[in-house]
Amino acid sequence: MGKTLKYMFGIGTAIVAIGVAIFLIFTYWEKILAYTAAGARVASNILSQFTGDTIDGDDPTDYYDI
């Protein structure tokens, strides 16, 4: 009986945790997307600095030497 109650308690806890996660995702979806987009912009800016994406014409001083 004790094992069964522990098993049922574990399943119930998992269902509640999944429900809370779904609720929080739906509630804060706009913020999640905004933070993801901001992180992508930061990563893109950092990568463009390393790859020399901001090269102006054929000026060899604009190239990064990594």
N, CA, C and O atoms as a Tripos MOL2 file, in Angstrom:
@<TRIPOS>MOLECULE
protein
  264   263    66     0     0
PROTEIN
NO_CHARGES

@<TRIPOS>ATOM
      1 N           0.8260   -1.1910    0.0000 N.3       1 MET1
      2 CA          0.0000    0.0000    0.0000 C.3       1 MET1
      3 C           0.8700    1.2540    0.0000 C.2       1 MET1
      4 O           0.5440    2.2420   -0.6590 O.2       1 MET1
      5 N           1.9730    1.2130    0.7370 N.am      2 GLY2
      6 CA          2.8510    2.3710    0.8170 C.3       2 GLY2
      7 C           3.5120    2.6820   -0.5110 C.2       2 GLY2
      8 O           3.6520    3.8450   -0.8880 O.2       2 GLY2
      9 N           3.9250    1.6210   -1.2310 N.am      3 LYS3
     10 CA          4.5440    1.8290   -2.5400 C.3       3 LYS3
     11 C           3.5450    2.4320   -3.5190 C.2       3 LYS3
     12 O           3.8930    3.2920   -4.3270 O.2       3 LYS3
     13 N           2.3170    1.9760   -3.4380 N.am      4 THR4
     14 CA          1.2770    2.4740   -4.3420 C.3       4 THR4
     15 C           0.9990    3.9530   -4.0810 C.2       4 THR4
     16 O           0.8420    4.7280   -5.0240 O.2       4 THR4
     17 N           0.9380    4.3450   -2.8230 N.am      5 LEU5
     18 CA          0.6910    5.7460   -2.4940 C.3       5 LEU5
     19 C           1.8490    6.6270   -2.9580 C.2       5 LEU5
     20 O           1.6320    7.7240   -3.4710 O.2       5 LEU5
     21 N           3.0760    6.1450   -2.7760 N.am      6 LYS6
     22 CA          4.2390    6.9030   -3.2420 C.3       6 LYS6
     23 C           4.2120    7.0460   -4.7610 C.2       6 LYS6
     24 O           4.5140    8.1110   -5.3010 O.2       6 LYS6
     25 N           3.8470    5.9610   -5.4400 N.am      7 TYR7
     26 CA          3.7680    5.9820   -6.9000 C.3       7 TYR7
     27 C           2.7010    6.9680   -7.3690 C.2       7 TYR7
     28 O           2.9340    7.7500   -8.2910 O.2       7 TYR7
     29 N           1.5310    6.9270   -6.7320 N.am      8 MET8
     30 CA          0.4410    7.8400   -7.1000 C.3       8 MET8
     31 C           0.8180    9.2820   -6.7740 C.2       8 MET8
     32 O           0.4970   10.1870   -7.5440 O.2       8 MET8
     33 N           1.4890    9.5110   -5.6510 N.am      9 PHE9
     34 CA          1.9360   10.8520   -5.2900 C.3       9 PHE9
     35 C           2.9450   11.3730   -6.3180 C.2       9 PHE9
     36 O           2.9030   12.5450   -6.6900 O.2       9 PHE9
     37 N           3.8410   10.5090   -6.7700 N.am     10 GLY10
     38 CA          4.8170   10.9100   -7.7880 C.3      10 GLY10
     39 C           4.1490   11.2690   -9.1060 C.2      10 GLY10
     40 O           4.5110   12.2620   -9.7370 O.2      10 GLY10
     41 N           3.1850   10.4740   -9.5190 N.am     11 ILE11
     42 CA          2.4580   10.7680  -10.7630 C.3      11 ILE11
     43 C           1.6770   12.0680  -10.6220 C.2      11 ILE11
     44 O           1.6700   12.8950  -11.5340 O.2      11 ILE11
     45 N           1.0260   12.2470   -9.4890 N.am     12 GLY12
     46 CA          0.2690   13.4800   -9.2540 C.3      12 GLY12
     47 C           1.1660   14.7090   -9.2580 C.2      12 GLY12
     48 O           0.8080   15.7450   -9.8180 O.2      12 GLY12
     49 N           2.3220   14.5910   -8.6390 N.am     13 THR13
     50 CA          3.2830   15.6930   -8.6150 C.3      13 THR13
     51 C           3.7710   16.0190  -10.0260 C.2      13 THR13
     52 O           3.9130   17.1890  -10.3800 O.2      13 THR13
     53 N           4.0250   14.9920  -10.8260 N.am     14 ALA14
     54 CA          4.4720   15.2070  -12.2060 C.3      14 ALA14
     55 C           3.3920   15.9010  -13.0240 C.2      14 ALA14
     56 O           3.6950   16.7960  -13.8130 O.2      14 ALA14
     57 N           2.1360   15.5020  -12.8480 N.am     15 ILE15
     58 CA          1.0320   16.1310  -13.5810 C.3      15 ILE15
     59 C           0.8940   17.5930  -13.1780 C.2      15 ILE15
     60 O           0.7010   18.4540  -14.0370 O.2      15 ILE15
     61 N           0.9880   17.8820  -11.8950 N.am     16 VAL16
     62 CA          0.8960   19.2720  -11.4290 C.3      16 VAL16
     63 C           2.0650   20.0860  -11.9660 C.2      16 VAL16
     64 O           1.8730   21.2250  -12.3930 O.2      16 VAL16
     65 N           3.2730   19.5250  -11.9520 N.am     17 ALA17
     66 CA          4.4490   20.2430  -12.4490 C.3      17 ALA17
     67 C           4.3120   20.5440  -13.9370 C.2      17 ALA17
     68 O           4.6550   21.6400  -14.3800 O.2      17 ALA17
     69 N           3.8180   19.5910  -14.7080 N.am     18 ILE18
     70 CA          3.6050   19.8320  -16.1470 C.3      18 ILE18
     71 C           2.5510   20.9050  -16.3540 C.2      18 ILE18
     72 O           2.7000   21.7610  -17.2260 O.2      18 ILE18
     73 N           1.4910   20.8670  -15.5620 N.am     19 GLY19
     74 CA          0.4430   21.8880  -15.6590 C.3      19 GLY19
     75 C           0.9680   23.2740  -15.3320 C.2      19 GLY19
     76 O           0.6350   24.2410  -16.0180 O.2      19 GLY19
     77 N           1.7790   23.3810  -14.2990 N.am     20 VAL20
     78 CA          2.3640   24.6700  -13.9290 C.3      20 VAL20
     79 C           3.2940   25.1650  -15.0320 C.2      20 VAL20
     80 O           3.2920   26.3510  -15.3600 O.2      20 VAL20
     81 N           4.0900   24.2600  -15.6080 N.am     21 ALA21
     82 CA          4.9900   24.6530  -16.6920 C.3      21 ALA21
     83 C           4.1960   25.1640  -17.8920 C.2      21 ALA21
     84 O           4.5610   26.1810  -18.4820 O.2      21 ALA21
     85 N           3.1380   24.4860  -18.2540 N.am     22 ILE22
     86 CA          2.3060   24.9330  -19.3860 C.3      22 ILE22
     87 C           1.6840   26.2880  -19.0790 C.2      22 ILE22
     88 O           1.6590   27.1630  -19.9440 O.2      22 ILE22
     89 N           1.1840   26.4740  -17.8670 N.am     23 PHE23
     90 CA          0.6000   27.7580  -17.4790 C.3      23 PHE23
     91 C           1.6200   28.8830  -17.5810 C.2      23 PHE23
     92 O           1.3170   29.9470  -18.1210 O.2      23 PHE23
     93 N           2.8260   28.6590  -17.0670 N.am     24 LEU24
     94 CA          3.8490   29.7010  -17.1080 C.3      24 LEU24
     95 C           4.2920   30.0010  -18.5310 C.2      24 LEU24
     96 O           4.5460   31.1590  -18.8650 O.2      24 LEU24
     97 N           4.3880   28.9790  -19.3770 N.am     25 ILE25
     98 CA          4.7680   29.2040  -20.7690 C.3      25 ILE25
     99 C           3.7190   30.0460  -21.4750 C.2      25 ILE25
    100 O           4.0630   30.9920  -22.1830 O.2      25 ILE25
    101 N           2.4350   29.7180  -21.2930 N.am     26 PHE26
    102 CA          1.3810   30.5090  -21.9390 C.3      26 PHE26
    103 C           1.3080   31.9200  -21.3740 C.2      26 PHE26
    104 O           1.0290   32.8670  -22.1090 O.2      26 PHE26
    105 N           1.5560   32.0720  -20.0760 N.am     27 THR27
    106 CA          1.4650   33.3840  -19.4470 C.3      27 THR27
    107 C           2.6040   34.2990  -19.8960 C.2      27 THR27
    108 O           2.3800   35.4810  -20.1590 O.2      27 THR27
    109 N           3.8150   33.7670  -19.9860 N.am     28 TYR28
    110 CA          4.9840   34.5910  -20.2670 C.3      28 TYR28
    111 C           5.5480   34.3580  -21.6620 C.2      28 TYR28
    112 O           6.7390   34.5820  -21.8810 O.2      28 TYR28
    113 N           4.7280   33.9160  -22.6100 N.am     29 TRP29
    114 CA          5.2090   33.5960  -23.9520 C.3      29 TRP29
    115 C           5.8400   34.8060  -24.6400 C.2      29 TRP29
    116 O           6.8770   34.6750  -25.2900 O.2      29 TRP29
    117 N           5.2310   35.9670  -24.5060 N.am     30 GLU30
    118 CA          5.7750   37.1730  -25.1470 C.3      30 GLU30
    119 C           7.1630   37.5160  -24.5950 C.2      30 GLU30
    120 O           8.0630   37.8780  -25.3520 O.2      30 GLU30
    121 N           7.3300   37.4010  -23.2870 N.am     31 LYS31
    122 CA          8.6350   37.6880  -22.6850 C.3      31 LYS31
    123 C           9.6650   36.6450  -23.1030 C.2      31 LYS31
    124 O          10.8260   36.9780  -23.3410 O.2      31 LYS31
    125 N           9.2460   35.3930  -23.1930 N.am     32 ILE32
    126 CA         10.1660   34.3340  -23.6240 C.3      32 ILE32
    127 C          10.6640   34.6340  -25.0350 C.2      32 ILE32
    128 O          11.8600   34.5260  -25.3050 O.2      32 ILE32
    129 N           9.7610   35.0080  -25.9300 N.am     33 LEU33
    130 CA         10.1590   35.3340  -27.2980 C.3      33 LEU33
    131 C          11.0500   36.5710  -27.3430 C.2      33 LEU33
    132 O          12.0110   36.6160  -28.1100 O.2      33 LEU33
    133 N          10.7380   37.5720  -26.5270 N.am     34 ALA34
    134 CA         11.5390   38.7980  -26.5210 C.3      34 ALA34
    135 C          12.9630   38.5160  -26.0420 C.2      34 ALA34
    136 O          13.9260   38.9980  -26.6380 O.2      34 ALA34
    137 N          13.0980   37.7330  -24.9630 N.am     35 TYR35
    138 CA         14.4340   37.4090  -24.4580 C.3      35 TYR35
    139 C          15.2070   36.5330  -25.4430 C.2      35 TYR35
    140 O          16.4220   36.6740  -25.5830 O.2      35 TYR35
    141 N          14.5010   35.6290  -26.1230 N.am     36 THR36
    142 CA         15.1660   34.7810  -27.1160 C.3      36 THR36
    143 C          15.6630   35.6130  -28.2850 C.2      36 THR36
    144 O          16.7810   35.4200  -28.7620 O.2      36 THR36
    145 N          14.8250   36.5460  -28.7480 N.am     37 ALA37
    146 CA         15.2270   37.4090  -29.8630 C.3      37 ALA37
    147 C          16.3940   38.3160  -29.4580 C.2      37 ALA37
    148 O          17.3140   38.5370  -30.2450 O.2      37 ALA37
    149 N          16.3500   38.8360  -28.2330 N.am     38 ALA38
    150 CA         17.4430   39.6860  -27.7650 C.3      38 ALA38
    151 C          18.7450   38.8890  -27.6690 C.2      38 ALA38
    152 O          19.8090   39.3870  -28.0350 O.2      38 ALA38
    153 N          18.6580   37.6730  -27.1840 N.am     39 GLY39
    154 CA         19.8440   36.8270  -27.1090 C.3      39 GLY39
    155 C          20.4000   36.5080  -28.4830 C.2      39 GLY39
    156 O          21.6160   36.4580  -28.6700 O.2      39 GLY39
    157 N          19.5170   36.2910  -29.4430 N.am     40 ALA40
    158 CA         19.9690   36.0160  -30.8090 C.3      40 ALA40
    159 C          20.6510   37.2400  -31.4100 C.2      40 ALA40
    160 O          21.6410   37.1120  -32.1310 O.2      40 ALA40
    161 N          20.1240   38.4250  -31.1140 N.am     41 ARG41
    162 CA         20.7570   39.6550  -31.6220 C.3      41 ARG41
    163 C          22.1440   39.8390  -31.0150 C.2      41 ARG41
    164 O          23.0850   40.2110  -31.7150 O.2      41 ARG41
    165 N          22.2710   39.5820  -29.7240 N.am     42 VAL42
    166 CA         23.5740   39.7100  -29.0700 C.3      42 VAL42
    167 C          24.5640   38.7110  -29.6630 C.2      42 VAL42
    168 O          25.7050   39.0650  -29.9620 O.2      42 VAL42
    169 N          24.1280   37.4690  -29.8310 N.am     43 ALA43
    170 CA         25.0080   36.4490  -30.4080 C.3      43 ALA43
    171 C          25.3920   36.8200  -31.8350 C.2      43 ALA43
    172 O          26.5370   36.6210  -32.2400 O.2      43 ALA43
    173 N          24.4510   37.3550  -32.5940 N.am     44 SER44
    174 CA         24.7460   37.7630  -33.9710 C.3      44 SER44
    175 C          25.7600   38.9030  -33.9950 C.2      44 SER44
    176 O          26.6620   38.9150  -34.8330 O.2      44 SER44
    177 N          25.6160   39.8510  -33.0870 N.am     45 ASN45
    178 CA         26.5700   40.9570  -33.0220 C.3      45 ASN45
    179 C          27.9670   40.4840  -32.6420 C.2      45 ASN45
    180 O          28.9610   40.9410  -33.2050 O.2      45 ASN45
    181 N          28.0360   39.5660  -31.6850 N.am     46 ILE46
    182 CA         29.3330   39.0410  -31.2710 C.3      46 ILE46
    183 C          29.9870   38.2770  -32.4140 C.2      46 ILE46
    184 O          31.1750   38.4530  -32.6840 O.2      46 ILE46
    185 N          29.2100   37.4260  -33.0860 N.am     47 LEU47
    186 CA         29.7670   36.6530  -34.1980 C.3      47 LEU47
    187 C          30.1810   37.5510  -35.3540 C.2      47 LEU47
    188 O          31.1820   37.2820  -36.0190 O.2      47 LEU47
    189 N          29.4210   38.6140  -35.6000 N.am     48 SER48
    190 CA         29.7950   39.5080  -36.6960 C.3      48 SER48
    191 C          31.0920   40.2440  -36.3820 C.2      48 SER48
    192 O          31.8320   40.6050  -37.2970 O.2      48 SER48
    193 N          31.3770   40.4710  -35.1050 N.am     49 GLN49
    194 CA         32.6430   41.0990  -34.7370 C.3      49 GLN49
    195 C          33.8200   40.1570  -35.0010 C.2      49 GLN49
    196 O          34.8830   40.5980  -35.4370 O.2      49 GLN49
    197 N          33.6330   38.8750  -34.7400 N.am     50 PHE50
    198 CA         34.7060   37.9110  -34.9520 C.3      50 PHE50
    199 C          34.9080   37.5620  -36.4270 C.2      50 PHE50
    200 O          36.0310   37.3230  -36.8700 O.2      50 PHE50
    201 N          33.8100   37.5360  -37.1780 N.am     51 THR51
    202 CA         33.9210   37.1080  -38.5700 C.3      51 THR51
    203 C          34.2170   38.2630  -39.5020 C.2      51 THR51
    204 O          34.5130   38.0360  -40.6750 O.2      51 THR51
    205 N          34.1480   39.4930  -39.0220 N.am     52 GLY52
    206 CA         34.4140   40.6410  -39.8720 C.3      52 GLY52
    207 C          33.2770   40.9290  -40.8140 C.2      52 GLY52
    208 O          33.5000   41.3180  -41.9610 O.2      52 GLY52
    209 N          32.0540   40.7440  -40.3460 N.am     53 ASP53
    210 CA         30.8730   40.9500  -41.1760 C.3      53 ASP53
    211 C          30.6740   42.4240  -41.5170 C.2      53 ASP53
    212 O          29.8960   42.7480  -42.4150 O.2      53 ASP53
    213 N          31.3650   43.3200  -40.8140 N.am     54 THR54
    214 CA         31.1870   44.7530  -41.0370 C.3      54 THR54
    215 C          32.2780   45.3170  -41.9350 C.2      54 THR54
    216 O          32.6780   46.4700  -41.7710 O.2      54 THR54
    217 N          32.7550   44.5320  -42.8660 N.am     55 ILE55
    218 CA         33.8400   44.9520  -43.7570 C.3      55 ILE55
    219 C          33.3210   46.0320  -44.7090 C.2      55 ILE55
    220 O          32.2660   45.8830  -45.3260 O.2      55 ILE55
    221 N          34.0810   47.1120  -44.8110 N.am     56 ASP56
    222 CA         33.6900   48.2230  -45.6630 C.3      56 ASP56
    223 C          34.5500   48.2050  -46.9270 C.2      56 ASP56
    224 O          35.6990   48.6470  -46.9150 O.2      56 ASP56
    225 N          33.9860   47.6940  -48.0040 N.am     57 GLY57
    226 CA         34.7050   47.6980  -49.2800 C.3      57 GLY57
    227 C          35.9020   46.7690  -49.2830 C.2      57 GLY57
    228 O          35.8510   45.6740  -48.7240 O.2      57 GLY57
    229 N          36.9670   47.2050  -49.9070 N.am     58 ASP58
    230 CA         38.1620   46.3800  -50.0350 C.3      58 ASP58
    231 C          39.2820   46.8500  -49.1190 C.2      58 ASP58
    232 O          40.4480   46.5420  -49.3680 O.2      58 ASP58
    233 N          38.9550   47.5820  -48.0740 N.am     59 ASP59
    234 CA         39.9660   48.0900  -47.1510 C.3      59 ASP59
    235 C          40.5190   46.9370  -46.3190 C.2      59 ASP59
    236 O          39.7770   46.3790  -45.5100 O.2      59 ASP59
    237 N          41.7790   46.5540  -46.4760 N.am     60 PRO60
    238 CA         42.3210   45.4140  -45.7290 C.3      60 PRO60
    239 C          42.4350   45.6710  -44.2320 C.2      60 PRO60
    240 O          42.6060   44.7160  -43.4750 O.2      60 PRO60
    241 N          42.3490   46.9030  -43.7760 N.am     61 THR61
    242 CA         42.4290   47.1720  -42.3370 C.3      61 THR61
    243 C          41.1180   46.8020  -41.6430 C.2      61 THR61
    244 O          41.0850   46.6960  -40.4170 O.2      61 THR61
    245 N          40.0480   46.6050  -42.3950 N.am     62 ASP62
    246 CA         38.7770   46.2100  -41.7920 C.3      62 ASP62
    247 C          38.6940   44.7340  -41.4760 C.2      62 ASP62
    248 O          37.7880   44.3100  -40.7590 O.2      62 ASP62
    249 N          39.6180   43.9390  -41.9940 N.am     63 TYR63
    250 CA         39.5620   42.4930  -41.7650 C.3      63 TYR63
    251 C          40.1420   42.1610  -40.4070 C.2      63 TYR63
    252 O          41.1350   42.7410  -39.9670 O.2      63 TYR63
    253 N          39.4910   41.2070  -39.7550 N.am     64 TYR64
    254 CA         39.9810   40.7370  -38.4630 C.3      64 TYR64
    255 C          40.9430   39.5880  -38.6980 C.2      64 TYR64
    256 O          40.6830   38.7090  -39.5200 O.2      64 TYR64
    257 N          42.0370   39.5940  -37.9850 N.am     65 ASP65
    258 CA         43.0100   38.5260  -38.1010 C.3      65 ASP65
    259 C          42.9420   37.6940  -36.8350 C.2      65 ASP65
    260 O          43.5380   38.0540  -35.8200 O.2      65 ASP65
    261 N          42.2320   36.6030  -36.8860 N.am     66 ILE66
    262 CA         42.0230   35.7650  -35.7000 C.3      66 ILE66
    263 C          43.0190   34.6360  -35.7210 C.2      66 ILE66
    264 O          43.0280   33.8020  -34.8150 O.2      66 ILE66
@<TRIPOS>BOND
     1     1     2 1
     2     2     3 1
     3     3     4 2
     4     3     5 am
     5     5     6 1
     6     6     7 1
     7     7     8 2
     8     7     9 am
     9     9    10 1
    10    10    11 1
    11    11    12 2
    12    11    13 am
    13    13    14 1
    14    14    15 1
    15    15    16 2
    16    15    17 am
    17    17    18 1
    18    18    19 1
    19    19    20 2
    20    19    21 am
    21    21    22 1
    22    22    23 1
    23    23    24 2
    24    23    25 am
    25    25    26 1
    26    26    27 1
    27    27    28 2
    28    27    29 am
    29    29    30 1
    30    30    31 1
    31    31    32 2
    32    31    33 am
    33    33    34 1
    34    34    35 1
    35    35    36 2
    36    35    37 am
    37    37    38 1
    38    38    39 1
    39    39    40 2
    40    39    41 am
    41    41    42 1
    42    42    43 1
    43    43    44 2
    44    43    45 am
    45    45    46 1
    46    46    47 1
    47    47    48 2
    48    47    49 am
    49    49    50 1
    50    50    51 1
    51    51    52 2
    52    51    53 am
    53    53    54 1
    54    54    55 1
    55    55    56 2
    56    55    57 am
    57    57    58 1
    58    58    59 1
    59    59    60 2
    60    59    61 am
    61    61    62 1
    62    62    63 1
    63    63    64 2
    64    63    65 am
    65    65    66 1
    66    66    67 1
    67    67    68 2
    68    67    69 am
    69    69    70 1
    70    70    71 1
    71    71    72 2
    72    71    73 am
    73    73    74 1
    74    74    75 1
    75    75    76 2
    76    75    77 am
    77    77    78 1
    78    78    79 1
    79    79    80 2
    80    79    81 am
    81    81    82 1
    82    82    83 1
    83    83    84 2
    84    83    85 am
    85    85    86 1
    86    86    87 1
    87    87    88 2
    88    87    89 am
    89    89    90 1
    90    90    91 1
    91    91    92 2
    92    91    93 am
    93    93    94 1
    94    94    95 1
    95    95    96 2
    96    95    97 am
    97    97    98 1
    98    98    99 1
    99    99   100 2
   100    99   101 am
   101   101   102 1
   102   102   103 1
   103   103   104 2
   104   103   105 am
   105   105   106 1
   106   106   107 1
   107   107   108 2
   108   107   109 am
   109   109   110 1
   110   110   111 1
   111   111   112 2
   112   111   113 am
   113   113   114 1
   114   114   115 1
   115   115   116 2
   116   115   117 am
   117   117   118 1
   118   118   119 1
   119   119   120 2
   120   119   121 am
   121   121   122 1
   122   122   123 1
   123   123   124 2
   124   123   125 am
   125   125   126 1
   126   126   127 1
   127   127   128 2
   128   127   129 am
   129   129   130 1
   130   130   131 1
   131   131   132 2
   132   131   133 am
   133   133   134 1
   134   134   135 1
   135   135   136 2
   136   135   137 am
   137   137   138 1
   138   138   139 1
   139   139   140 2
   140   139   141 am
   141   141   142 1
   142   142   143 1
   143   143   144 2
   144   143   145 am
   145   145   146 1
   146   146   147 1
   147   147   148 2
   148   147   149 am
   149   149   150 1
   150   150   151 1
   151   151   152 2
   152   151   153 am
   153   153   154 1
   154   154   155 1
   155   155   156 2
   156   155   157 am
   157   157   158 1
   158   158   159 1
   159   159   160 2
   160   159   161 am
   161   161   162 1
   162   162   163 1
   163   163   164 2
   164   163   165 am
   165   165   166 1
   166   166   167 1
   167   167   168 2
   168   167   169 am
   169   169   170 1
   170   170   171 1
   171   171   172 2
   172   171   173 am
   173   173   174 1
   174   174   175 1
   175   175   176 2
   176   175   177 am
   177   177   178 1
   178   178   179 1
   179   179   180 2
   180   179   181 am
   181   181   182 1
   182   182   183 1
   183   183   184 2
   184   183   185 am
   185   185   186 1
   186   186   187 1
   187   187   188 2
   188   187   189 am
   189   189   190 1
   190   190   191 1
   191   191   192 2
   192   191   193 am
   193   193   194 1
   194   194   195 1
   195   195   196 2
   196   195   197 am
   197   197   198 1
   198   198   199 1
   199   199   200 2
   200   199   201 am
   201   201   202 1
   202   202   203 1
   203   203   204 2
   204   203   205 am
   205   205   206 1
   206   206   207 1
   207   207   208 2
   208   207   209 am
   209   209   210 1
   210   210   211 1
   211   211   212 2
   212   211   213 am
   213   213   214 1
   214   214   215 1
   215   215   216 2
   216   215   217 am
   217   217   218 1
   218   218   219 1
   219   219   220 2
   220   219   221 am
   221   221   222 1
   222   222   223 1
   223   223   224 2
   224   223   225 am
   225   225   226 1
   226   226   227 1
   227   227   228 2
   228   227   229 am
   229   229   230 1
   230   230   231 1
   231   231   232 2
   232   231   233 am
   233   233   234 1
   234   234   235 1
   235   235   236 2
   236   235   237 am
   237   237   238 1
   238   238   239 1
   239   239   240 2
   240   239   241 am
   241   241   242 1
   242   242   243 1
   243   243   244 2
   244   243   245 am
   245   245   246 1
   246   246   247 1
   247   247   248 2
   248   247   249 am
   249   249   250 1
   250   250   251 1
   251   251   252 2
   252   251   253 am
   253   253   254 1
   254   254   255 1
   255   255   256 2
   256   255   257 am
   257   257   258 1
   258   258   259 1
   259   259   260 2
   260   259   261 am
   261   261   262 1
   262   262   263 1
   263   263   264 2
@<TRIPOS>SUBSTRUCTURE
     1 MET1         2 RESIDUE 1 A MET
     2 GLY2         6 RESIDUE 1 A GLY
     3 LYS3        10 RESIDUE 1 A LYS
     4 THR4        14 RESIDUE 1 A THR
     5 LEU5        18 RESIDUE 1 A LEU
     6 LYS6        22 RESIDUE 1 A LYS
     7 TYR7        26 RESIDUE 1 A TYR
     8 MET8        30 RESIDUE 1 A MET
     9 PHE9        34 RESIDUE 1 A PHE
    10 GLY10       38 RESIDUE 1 A GLY
    11 ILE11       42 RESIDUE 1 A ILE
    12 GLY12       46 RESIDUE 1 A GLY
    13 THR13       50 RESIDUE 1 A THR
    14 ALA14       54 RESIDUE 1 A ALA
    15 ILE15       58 RESIDUE 1 A ILE
    16 VAL16       62 RESIDUE 1 A VAL
    17 ALA17       66 RESIDUE 1 A ALA
    18 ILE18       70 RESIDUE 1 A ILE
    19 GLY19       74 RESIDUE 1 A GLY
    20 VAL20       78 RESIDUE 1 A VAL
    21 ALA21       82 RESIDUE 1 A ALA
    22 ILE22       86 RESIDUE 1 A ILE
    23 PHE23       90 RESIDUE 1 A PHE
    24 LEU24       94 RESIDUE 1 A LEU
    25 ILE25       98 RESIDUE 1 A ILE
    26 PHE26      102 RESIDUE 1 A PHE
    27 THR27      106 RESIDUE 1 A THR
    28 TYR28      110 RESIDUE 1 A TYR
    29 TRP29      114 RESIDUE 1 A TRP
    30 GLU30      118 RESIDUE 1 A GLU
    31 LYS31      122 RESIDUE 1 A LYS
    32 ILE32      126 RESIDUE 1 A ILE
    33 LEU33      130 RESIDUE 1 A LEU
    34 ALA34      134 RESIDUE 1 A ALA
    35 TYR35      138 RESIDUE 1 A TYR
    36 THR36      142 RESIDUE 1 A THR
    37 ALA37      146 RESIDUE 1 A ALA
    38 ALA38      150 RESIDUE 1 A ALA
    39 GLY39      154 RESIDUE 1 A GLY
    40 ALA40      158 RESIDUE 1 A ALA
    41 ARG41      162 RESIDUE 1 A ARG
    42 VAL42      166 RESIDUE 1 A VAL
    43 ALA43      170 RESIDUE 1 A ALA
    44 SER44      174 RESIDUE 1 A SER
    45 ASN45      178 RESIDUE 1 A ASN
    46 ILE46      182 RESIDUE 1 A ILE
    47 LEU47      186 RESIDUE 1 A LEU
    48 SER48      190 RESIDUE 1 A SER
    49 GLN49      194 RESIDUE 1 A GLN
    50 PHE50      198 RESIDUE 1 A PHE
    51 THR51      202 RESIDUE 1 A THR
    52 GLY52      206 RESIDUE 1 A GLY
    53 ASP53      210 RESIDUE 1 A ASP
    54 THR54      214 RESIDUE 1 A THR
    55 ILE55      218 RESIDUE 1 A ILE
    56 ASP56      222 RESIDUE 1 A ASP
    57 GLY57      226 RESIDUE 1 A GLY
    58 ASP58      230 RESIDUE 1 A ASP
    59 ASP59      234 RESIDUE 1 A ASP
    60 PRO60      238 RESIDUE 1 A PRO
    61 THR61      242 RESIDUE 1 A THR
    62 ASP62      246 RESIDUE 1 A ASP
    63 TYR63      250 RESIDUE 1 A TYR
    64 TYR64      254 RESIDUE 1 A TYR
    65 ASP65      258 RESIDUE 1 A ASP
    66 ILE66      262 RESIDUE 1 A ILE
